[in-house]
Amino acid sequence: MHISWETIFSNFFEYGLFFYSVTLLSCYIGLSFFSMRELNFYERKTRASDFKVLAPSQQAPSISILAPAFNESATIIENIKSLLTIYYNDLQIIVINDGSKDNSIEKMVAAYDLVKTEMEIPGLIQTKPVKAIYKSTNAAYQRLLVVDKENGGKADSLNAGINIASGEIIVCVDVDCILEQDALFKIVKPFLENAGKRVIATGGVVRIANSCVVEHGKLVKVNLPKSFLAKMQALEYIRSFLLGRMAWSRLNGLLLISGAFGAFDKSIVIACGGYNTNTVGEDMELVVRMRRYMHEQGLPYAVIYIPEPLCWTEAPVTVKVLQRQRNRWTRGTIETLRDHRKLFFNPKFGLLGMLSYPYWFFFEMMAAPIEFFGILFFVIMGILGEINWPVFGWFFAFIWSCAFSFQPLPF
């Protein structure tokens, strides 16, 4: 019996895409289950918790907040003011001016009574040259350090901050983000709780601040974004944080802590060589490298995610800016998976190599090209009259219903 190449080609794509879709849907169902388990566990564990008991505690680890800034002159004073409102017993705030071309450094010097200080910088991680370190003469701003350095990008700025940081835990934030007042208490708590495994990184839910009311660096009223594009991102953020990252946290297979707000064990970060300056996805790459380091050292560890909004950020409201952001995220994912391809189905790395990495490879990195070829194949089959439209209608309704059911309400 002769089978044409056209039939083989058609069957390959048809069954291949069907298998891919079923596998992806099964993963979503599984992740939803683990996410619900983790959310219920977290709710029971924290129901009677008073996170603020950590505020005066001498047992709580010291924290250094690192906030890179580049050409942020218009908002830098308010942004720093927001960081200074955060209360924690042993807190250091380091703002890194990454070679800004505007008058950011002059505005900070004037607003916060900054003067140059002679401070020895440990050469733990190589960075672009630091031109000056400023400290305030005003006791009200004694926790603040401002680093002025040559431009090297966000990763290089964070590395400069790591070199100077005195805290045991470093918290890396975008300088324009707004943190909840109890964010540090919640994000540092896992570092104190897991006796069996060393917590190397923690993160929390990032929410969209568009249309919210902010006064004196504090979020005072939460509103749904007015922009349609921002509304879609608000929905997407909740789905990705509560469905995806909470499930991977439950499985201890999380590969990403948001660059907008994440806490890391400084000693492990330094042992891993700090942030990679050769990728645009430095946040994901660092988490993967830290996890890989712990596996190679044979040390039990955990990366924890917290299902509460700890950080608020402005989302893009134009297609051009959104496209640029997603392009950077995609390139960062590709670069990270490429650089750590040794993990791919490598049983030596346990769940990291056998589940987390393959999932990101097939369903994050490869999703866009597979979807493109799937649409192209559908169009070709439609032109050739090879589509069973009643079956397609039922299948489309089923997939759409599943997709809709995975979208949580944005309030």
C-alpha positions in Angstrom: 0.0 0.0 0.0 1.5 3.3 -1.1 1.3 6.2 1.4 2.2 9.6 -0.1 4.6 12.0 1.6 1.8 14.5 1.8 -0.2 12.1 4.0 2.9 11.3 6.2 3.6 15.0 6.5 0.0 15.8 7.4 -0.3 13.0 10.0 3.0 14.0 11.6 1.8 17.6 12.2 -1.8 16.6 13.0 -0.9 14.0 15.7 2.2 15.9 16.8 0.2 19.1 17.5 -2.5 17.1 19.2 -0.1 15.3 21.5 1.6 18.6 22.3 -1.8 20.2 23.1 -2.9 17.3 25.3 0.4 17.3 27.2 0.3 21.0 27.8 -3.3 20.9 29.0 -2.3 18.0 31.3 0.5 20.1 32.7 -1.8 23.0 33.4 -4.2 20.7 35.2 -1.4 19.2 37.3 0.0 22.7 38.0 -3.4 23.9 39.1 -3.7 21.0 41.6 -0.2 21.7 43.1 -0.9 25.4 43.2 -4.2 24.9 45.1 -2.4 22.6 47.6 0.4 25.2 48.1 -2.1 28.0 48.5 -4.1 26.1 51.1 -1.0 25.1 53.0 0.3 28.7 53.0 -3.1 30.0 54.2 -3.2 27.5 57.1 0.4 28.2 58.0 0.1 32.0 58.1 -3.5 32.3 59.4 -2.4 33.3 62.9 1.0 34.7 62.0 2.1 38.2 62.9 4.9 39.0 60.5 5.7 42.2 62.3 7.2 40.4 65.2 10.2 40.2 63.0 10.5 44.0 63.0 12.4 44.4 66.3 13.8 40.8 66.3 17.6 40.5 66.6 17.3 37.0 65.2 16.0 38.3 61.9 18.7 38.3 59.1 20.1 41.6 58.0 18.8 42.8 54.6 20.3 45.0 51.9 17.9 46.3 49.2 19.5 46.9 45.9 17.8 49.3 43.5 19.6 50.0 40.1 18.6 53.3 38.4 19.3 54.6 35.0 18.0 58.0 33.8 15.3 58.1 36.5 15.6 61.8 37.3 11.9 62.4 37.0 10.9 60.0 39.7 14.1 59.0 41.6 13.4 61.2 44.7 9.9 59.8 45.2 11.2 56.2 44.5 13.8 56.5 47.2 11.3 58.0 49.6 9.1 54.9 49.1 12.0 52.6 49.9 12.9 54.7 53.0 9.3 54.2 54.4 9.9 50.5 54.8 10.5 49.4 58.3 12.9 46.6 59.2 15.3 46.3 62.1 18.5 45.8 60.2 18.0 47.3 56.8 20.4 48.9 54.3 19.1 50.6 51.1 21.6 50.8 48.2 20.6 52.8 45.1 23.0 52.2 42.2 23.2 55.0 39.6 24.2 53.2 36.5 25.9 56.0 34.6 22.8 58.0 34.1 23.0 60.8 31.5 20.5 63.0 33.3 20.8 64.8 36.6 19.8 61.9 38.8 22.9 62.0 41.0 22.7 65.7 41.5 19.0 65.5 42.6 19.7 62.7 45.0 22.7 64.6 46.5 20.5 67.6 47.1 17.4 65.9 48.3 19.1 63.5 50.8 22.1 65.5 52.0 24.6 63.1 50.4 28.3 63.4 50.6 31.1 61.3 49.2 32.4 58.7 51.6 35.6 56.7 51.6 34.4 53.1 51.6 36.5 50.1 50.7 34.7 48.0 48.1 35.4 44.3 48.2 36.2 42.9 44.8 33.9 39.9 45.2 32.4 40.3 41.8 34.0 42.2 38.9 32.0 45.2 37.7 32.3 48.5 35.8 34.3 51.1 37.8 32.6 52.7 40.7 33.1 56.5 40.6 31.8 57.4 44.1 29.8 56.2 47.0 27.5 58.6 48.8 26.2 58.6 52.4 23.7 61.0 54.0 24.7 63.5 56.7 21.1 63.4 57.8 20.4 60.8 60.5 16.9 60.3 59.0 18.6 58.8 55.9 21.4 56.8 57.6 20.2 53.6 56.0 20.7 55.0 52.5 23.8 54.5 50.3 24.0 55.8 46.7 26.6 54.2 44.4 27.6 56.2 41.3 29.2 54.0 38.7 29.9 53.7 35.0 27.1 52.3 32.9 27.1 48.6 32.6 23.5 47.5 32.6 21.1 46.2 35.3 23.1 43.0 36.1 26.3 44.9 36.5 24.7 47.5 38.8 23.3 44.7 41.0 26.7 43.1 41.2 28.2 46.4 42.3 25.5 46.6 45.0 26.3 43.0 46.1 29.9 44.0 46.6 28.9 46.8 48.9 25.9 45.1 50.6 26.4 44.3 54.3 23.1 42.3 54.6 23.0 38.5 54.8 20.0 38.7 52.4 19.9 40.8 49.3 16.6 42.0 48.0 16.8 43.1 44.4 14.1 45.5 43.2 13.3 47.8 40.3 13.7 51.3 41.6 10.3 52.4 40.4 8.5 49.5 42.2 6.3 50.1 45.3 6.7 47.6 48.1 4.1 46.7 50.6 5.0 47.8 54.1 5.2 44.2 55.4 6.9 42.9 52.2 10.3 42.4 53.8 8.8 40.5 56.8 7.0 38.1 54.5 9.8 37.5 52.1 12.4 36.9 54.8 10.3 34.5 56.9 11.0 31.4 54.7 14.8 31.9 55.4 14.0 31.3 59.1 11.6 28.4 58.8 13.1 25.7 56.6 15.4 23.8 59.0 15.9 20.8 56.7 16.7 22.7 53.5 18.6 25.9 53.0 16.4 28.6 51.4 18.4 30.3 48.7 15.8 32.6 47.2 12.3 33.8 47.7 9.8 35.9 45.7 6.3 37.1 45.9 3.4 38.2 43.7 4.0 41.3 41.6 0.8 43.3 40.9 0.0 46.0 38.4 0.0 49.5 39.9 -1.6 51.3 36.9 -4.5 53.6 38.0 -3.8 52.8 41.7 -3.4 55.8 44.1 0.0 56.4 45.5 0.8 59.0 48.1 4.2 59.8 49.6 5.6 56.6 48.2 2.8 54.4 49.6 0.0 52.6 47.8 -3.2 53.9 49.4 -5.9 52.6 47.0 -6.0 49.7 44.6 -7.9 50.3 41.3 -8.3 48.1 38.2 -6.2 49.6 35.4 -8.1 51.8 33.0 -6.1 50.8 30.0 -7.3 47.6 28.2 -3.7 46.5 27.7 -2.9 47.0 31.4 -6.0 45.1 32.4 -4.9 42.1 30.3 -1.5 42.2 31.9 -3.1 42.3 35.4 -5.0 39.2 34.6 -1.9 37.5 33.1 0.2 38.4 36.2 -2.3 36.8 38.6 -2.5 33.7 36.5 1.2 33.2 36.1 2.1 34.0 39.7 -0.7 32.0 41.4 -1.0 29.1 38.9 2.5 28.7 37.6 5.0 29.8 40.2 3.1 28.6 43.3 2.9 25.1 41.8 6.6 25.0 41.0 7.3 26.3 44.5 5.3 23.4 45.8 7.4 21.0 43.7 10.6 22.9 44.5 11.2 23.3 40.8 10.8 27.0 40.4 13.3 28.5 37.9 12.3 32.2 38.1 12.1 34.9 40.7 10.9 38.2 39.3 13.5 40.8 38.8 11.1 43.4 40.1 11.3 41.9 43.6 13.3 38.9 44.9 15.3 38.0 47.9 18.5 35.9 47.7 21.0 34.4 50.1 24.0 36.7 49.5 26.6 34.1 50.2 25.2 31.7 47.6 24.9 34.5 45.1 28.6 35.4 45.6 29.6 31.7 45.4 27.9 31.5 42.0 29.6 34.7 40.7 26.8 37.1 40.9 24.5 38.2 38.1 25.4 37.3 34.5 26.0 40.5 32.5 25.9 38.7 29.2 22.2 38.0 29.2 19.0 40.1 29.2 17.3 37.6 31.5 19.7 38.0 34.5 17.0 37.2 37.1 16.0 33.8 35.7 19.6 32.9 34.9 20.8 33.6 38.4 18.1 31.4 40.0 18.9 28.5 37.6 22.7 28.9 38.3 22.1 29.0 42.1 20.0 25.8 41.9 22.5 24.1 39.7 25.3 25.1 42.1 23.4 23.6 45.1 22.8 20.4 43.2 26.5 20.1 42.2 27.5 20.7 45.8 25.1 18.1 47.0 23.3 20.5 49.4 19.6 20.4 50.1 17.9 23.6 49.3 14.6 25.3 48.4 13.3 28.2 46.3 10.1 29.6 47.9 7.3 31.6 46.4 4.8 33.6 48.5 1.2 34.0 47.2 0.7 37.5 48.4 1.1 40.8 46.6 4.4 42.2 47.9 5.4 44.5 45.1 3.5 46.9 42.7 4.8 47.9 39.3 3.7 50.0 36.3 2.8 47.8 33.3 3.3 48.9 29.7 0.3 50.7 28.2 1.5 50.8 24.6 2.0 47.9 22.2 5.5 49.1 21.3 6.7 49.1 25.0 4.9 45.8 25.7 6.5 44.2 22.6 10.0 45.4 23.7 9.4 44.0 27.2 8.2 40.6 26.0 11.0 40.4 23.5 13.5 40.8 26.3 11.8 38.2 28.4 11.8 35.7 25.5 15.5 36.3 24.7 16.3 36.0 28.4 14.6 32.6 28.5 16.3 31.4 25.4 19.7 32.5 26.6 19.3 30.9 30.1 18.1 27.6 28.7 20.9 27.6 26.2 23.6 28.4 28.8 22.3 25.6 31.1 21.4 23.0 28.5 23.4 20.5 30.6 20.3 20.2 32.7 18.1 18.9 29.9 16.7 15.5 31.0 19.8 15.1 33.2 18.8 12.8 36.2 21.8 14.1 38.1 19.8 17.3 38.7 16.7 15.5 39.9 13.4 17.4 39.3 15.3 20.4 38.0 16.7 18.5 35.1 13.9 16.0 34.5 10.8 18.2 34.8 11.5 22.0 35.3 13.9 22.5 32.5 12.0 20.3 30.0 8.8 22.1 30.8 10.4 25.5 30.2 12.0 24.3 27.0 8.9 22.7 25.4 6.1 24.9 26.8 7.7 28.3 27.4 10.5 28.6 24.8 9.1 26.5 22.1 5.4 27.5 22.6 5.5 30.5 20.2 7.1 28.7 17.1 4.9 25.7 17.6 1.8 27.8 17.8 2.9 29.7 14.7 3.4 26.5 12.7 0.1 25.1 14.1 -1.8 28.1 12.8 0.0 27.9 9.5 -0.8 24.2 9.2 -4.5 24.9 10.1 -4.7 27.5 7.3 -3.2 25.2 4.8 -5.5 22.3 5.7 -8.4 24.8 5.5 -7.5 25.8 2.0 -7.1 22.2 1.0 -10.5 21.3 2.5 -9.1 18.8 4.9 -10.7 20.1 8.1 -13.7 18.4 9.7 -15.4 21.6 10.8 -17.9 20.0 13.3 -15.1 18.2 15.1 -13.0 21.4 15.0 -15.9 23.4 16.5 -16.2 21.0 19.5 -12.5 20.8 20.0 -12.1 24.6 19.8 -14.9 25.1 22.4 -13.3 22.6 24.7 -9.8 24.2 24.5 -11.3 27.7 24.9 -13.3 26.6 28.0 -10.1 25.1 29.5 -8.2 28.3 28.8 -10.9 30.4 30.3 -11.1 28.3 33.4 -7.4 28.9 34.1 -7.9 32.7 34.3 -8.5 33.8 37.9 -10.5 36.9 38.6 -8.3 40.0 38.9 -9.7 41.2 42.3 
